Amino acid sequence: MSGRWELRGSEHARPRPALGSEGGLALLLSALLPLGLILALAPRPLVLPLFALTAFATAALAALVAWWRGARWHMPGVTLWDLSGALALLGCAAATFARPENVLQLFGYVVAP
C-alpha cells in the first residue's frame, strides 16, 4: 500500500475529450468516407437506399466505439454520441426519400411494371 487513495468508478472517471483529440477527427472522416463513395460510385436509383444502410451502419459503429471508450454524452462540444445521432438521422432521412422499388432492387428483387 502506498498510502494513497484512488477513486475508481464511472462517476469519478476523468472526462475524455470530444472529437478534437484521440483520433476523433480521423474517426469522423472515416465515417463520412463510405457515404461519399456511395454518392460517387453507386447507380443513381440505388443511392438513397445504400446511403441509408451505410449511415445506419456507421451510426451503430460510432455508438459502439463511444460506448467502448466510455464517452459521456453530455460533454461540451461534439461527441461520438452526437456523431452517431446525426448519422442515424441522415439514415432516416435517406430511407424516407428512397422509393420502395429501388429498395427491392437493392436486395435483388425485380419489380414488374
N, C-alpha and C positions, 0 to 999 in steps of 0.2 A: 504494500500500500504506500502510495506516495503522499498520502495525507491531503490530496486534492480531490475535491468532489467534482464530478462531471454530471451535468444534467443530460439525460437521454430521453428520447421520445419525440414524437412528431410535433408536440406543442413547443418544444424547446429547440427545435432544429433551426439552424441559420437559414434564412430565406435565400433561395437561389435566384440569381438574376433572370430577367426575362430573355427575350431573343437577342439582346445585344451582345452576349458573350457565350462562352462554352459551346460554340458551334451552332447557336440558334439561327443565325442568319444563313448559314450553309444548309441547315435543315429546311428553312423556309424556301430557299431556292431549289433544293432538291424536291420539295413537294410541288412546286409550280412547274418544274421541268416536264413531267409527263403530261400535264394539262396543256402546255404549249405545243408539245409534239403531236398531241391528238388533233389540235386545231390545224396544224400544218400538214399532217400526213393522212388523216382519215378521209374517206369519201364523204362528201357533203351531207347525204341523208343520215349518216351514222354519227355525225359529230356530237350532237346533243346527247344521245344515249351513252356513247362512250365517255363523254365529258362527265356525265352524272355518275357513272360507275367509278371512274377514276377519282373523282372528287370525294365520293363516299369512302373509297378505299384509303385515300390519302388522309382523310379526316380521322378514320379509325387508327391509322398508323401514328398520326400526330398525337391522338388521345392516349394511345398505348405508351408512346415514348414519354409523354407528360406524366402519366401515372407511374411509370417505371422510375423516372427521375424524382418523383415526389414533388413535382412542381405545384405550387399553390395557384389557385385560380383567381385570387383576389389581390394579386400584386399590381403595383402601378406599372404602366406600360403594356406592351403586347406580350402575352404569354403563349405557351404552346396550347393551352386550353382555348384561348381566343382564336388561334390559327385553326384549331380543329373545328370550332364552331363556325367560323367563316367558310371553311371548305365544305362542311355539311350543308350550310345554307346555299352555297353555289351549286352543290349537287341537287338539292331540292328544286332550285330554280331551273336548272337544266332539265331535270326529269319532268317538270311541269310543262315545259315547252316542247318536249320531244313528242313526236307523233307515234301512236301505237303501232302503225305498220313498220316504222323504222326500228322500233324496239324488237318486234318479232323478227325482222330481217337480221338484226344483230345476233340473235340467238339461232339463226339458221332456218327459220320457218319462212315459207313462201306464202304470201297472201295473194289469193286470186282476186282480180278486179270484179 
